[in-house]
Structures are given as C-alpha cells and as structure tokens.
Amino acid sequence: MLAISEEFRKELNVIGGDWVSADSGETFEVTNPATGETIGTVPMSGKAETKRAITAAHEAFLTFRKTSAKDRARLLRRLRKLIIEHQEPLAQLLSAEQGKPIAEARAEVRMSASYVMWFAEEARRIYGDTVPSPWADRRIMVTKEPVGVVGAITPWNFPSSMLARKIAPALAAGCTIVCKPAEATPYSGLAWGVLCAKAGIPAGVVNILTGDPVEIGKELTANPLVRKITFTGSTRVGKILLKQSVPTVKKVSMELGGNAPFIVFNDADIDRAVEGAIAAKYRNSGQTCVCTNRLYVQSKIYNKFVEKLVEATEAMKVGQANEEGVVQGPLINEAAVEKCEDFVADAVAKGGKVATGGKRHELGHGFFQPTVITNAKQRMKFSKEEIFGPIAPVYKFRTEEEVIELANNTEYGLACYFYTQDLGRTFRVSEALEYGLVGVNEGIITTVEAPFGGVKESGIGKEGGHQGIQDYLEEKYVCIGGLGL
Ligand code: ADP
C-alpha cells in the first residue's frame, strides 16, 4: 500500500493564502487508477472561485513584482529544499493518484526540485539591454518586467513537474499565478500550496484550484487581470484556450500533443536503439507527449530490431506502483484502456501483427499489456493519432528521404528520435526533421537546462532552459531624454 501523508493530502483550494472549499461545497472524487479505490474528494470550483483567485493573485502581484531577484531566488531555493526533504510523501501521493511506479514518481518529484532550482538561478540573470542611442542627448534602456498574473492549466501525466515548469519561472520573473491541476491528479497540484506556504512565499502569489475545467478555463482566459496563459495538455484544448485568449490579447505558452517518430537506420547500434525505444515508448506507460508514437526501422535491420524489442518489452514488469522492480503502471482511466484496445483492433484489421501484448493486463483496472505491433502502416489510426499508451507500432522503411517525409507527415512537431552512427546523417536528418526536440542516439532527453517545446500544432513557447523564463517577462523600452549632453 502507498502511504498517503496527511500533511500533503489537501482537499481544499488555496486562494489568497487561505484553504477554502468550493462556494457550493461540492466536490469530486479522485481514484487510484491501479486499484479503482477512491483516495478522497477535492473542490468542484467554477467561475466565482477562479475570479477570486485571480483577484488575490493580482493584489499579491502589486507587491511581489517589487521584490528583488535575489529575494525571489532565495524563496525558490527554500521551496526546492522542501521538495527534496518531502520527496517520499510527495512521490507516494503522486503514485497513488497517477499510478506510475514509485521510482518514476520519485524521479518526477526530483525533476520538480530541479526546475525550481534552475529558475532560482535564472531569476538573477534576467538581463536587459542598453542600446547605442541615435540621439546624443538621449539614452535607451530595455528592461524586463514580469508579465503579471499567470493562469496555468496542467495535465495528469506529470502532475508535479508540469506545475514546477510553470510556477518556478513565474515566481522567478516576479509574476503571481493561478493554477488548475487536472481532475485526475489534483493532490500533487494542491501539494504545491502546502510547499509554497512552508517556503514563506507570500499569500496570493500561488493560488491553486480544482474543479470544472471549462468554467475555470473560461474565467482564466476572459479575465483581463490575467496577462498570460500557460497550458500543457491536448492540442484540442490548447486551441480552445488560444481562441478564448484572443479578446484580451493574452500572452500564451502552449505545450500540446505530439506524434513522435523514432527512426532506426541500418547503421545504428541496435542494442542502444532498443534500449532507447523502450525508454521513449514505455516511460509513464506511454503517457507522455514525447513518447514515441511511431517506430520506423530500416529494412535491413527490421527483423533483428523487432526481435530484440519484443524481448525487451516482455522483460518489463507490470504492476502496482510500490512493488519491487515494477516499471509499468496502469493507464490513467478506463477510457485510455479502451482507446488502446481500439488502436490494436484497427491495426490488426488493417494487416498489423501483434508481436507481443495487445490486450488488457490480467491485473485489471487501468492495466494494459506492453504491446509491439509489426507491419505497421500509414493507414492505421496510430500513425496520425497520439497513442498515449504502451503500444509500439513498428514500420519498415527503405531510404532516408522516405523516412524523413513519413516522419514529418503529421500536424505535430514536438519530439523525434533517430539512431545512426553516421555523422553526416546526424546533421542532415536532425536539420530535416520538423520538431522542437531531437534525440540522436538517445531516447530520453528532457532536462531543465534545455528548452522544451514543440513546433506546428505541438505548441508555442519553451519551458526550461534560459528560454523558459522569457515567456513570463515583458520587454520595456525606456528612452531617457533631455540629458543636455
Ligand atoms: P488530456 O487529454 O491529457 O487529459 P486535456 O487537454 O484534456 O489533456 O487536459 C489537460 C488539462 O486541460 C486538464 O487540466 C484539463 O482539466 C484541462 N481542460 C480540459 N478541457 C478544458 C477546457 N475546455 N478549458 C480549460 N481547461 C480544460
């Protein structure tokens, strides 16, 4: 059994530093996807609570914006220390609501701490410019200022670190924030409220509410006090939020869906490619936006690669989050399992072969067998749609030109991967792929130091890297004249 810490199991919104229920007193249930058991209930908030949270964030902004970068960095370092100190209860809570193996949950919590540390450091490097003036008696300065109140909406696949990537740069820049975590995983979101209070972050700087996504999203996008929307989730919802942000001309950052190709050329180190494919495909049970959706393997090594991939897939242990050696947890809910069944049925009907897996796992609930499908074809549904589950379709290709065209033939452009030992090909292919993130001979590349973000319909803006703070800043040009020089 996972132990749920009472300190972090918060079942109230945090608005202006107070822990409060929804106005109506209504709640909704949160369940453990591995067991179907109810963990508890959290507030079903809507427009009115969101409006109050925005007002609280705005009031807090008026003073928080004036704090020094050094002070904000100190607050963030304290926050990071608390995350590390409470890694275990935070990881247990995360696993309970999300299902991922405890080792992955711990790694996610550490990743959150790393984001907080990174942006604590970046806070002190928000440099502006002085520009040579065309006028002898004037001087030109370009300064950076926090954009203001930020509205953040996050998904359930990384319920802690997706908020870290938004809360940390927002605070580093001097912004305040209203967060709405996903319905399936609100506890890891609300836990940020406990951590921020402990770290001494002033009331109203970080507000968190759970509830009706449509109502909360409408208020966050319509309210003129919110100056920026940052969203991680599906392209479908991202487009809704973009549209809703138009009337008040908000800044937007969108981390949306992906359809990552994973290309293995004849000259690749096959064992390394299999290892990378396992990581890129099955991490978080296939539920990440950078998970590979399509494995393209060159014809000469196709059979060998498939053989090794199937062997490695079958070696993965599926089970409960806290069981020793488990690397695959459940999917988030029943709908996700049904979607996987549908992908398999569609592929089989169109000539695909199930090399391993293909069905619900005997553990029931959200569990699905890690699956490899060979003879995958473009006409199959998963070549266009994000799988978000443990299914690895393997396509055969012949030439570099052909595979580049196939890989780019999607409206998405988040992550892609390829394996080759040829230096010229490394440059040719990484330049030809229309993606925001490219892994060459690596299956997992996300790190706080590098900018994460997609092109095409996968998004706008970057999270992480020195770029990650820029979206929370406005540039202001100040012209100082009459200097009498
Ligand atoms: P997923 O398919 O991964 O669940 P979603 O895009 O549906 O991705 O969800 C990501 C986040 O967006 C969640 O917090 C969810 O509650 C929220 N969300 C869903 N629909 C809307 C909406 N219409 N407006 C605002 N937020 C929404």
Residues whose N, C-alpha, C, O or C-beta is under 5 A from the ligand:
A	BS01	ADP	I153 T154 P155 K180 P181 A182 E183 P213 V214 G217 T232 G233 S234 V237 I240
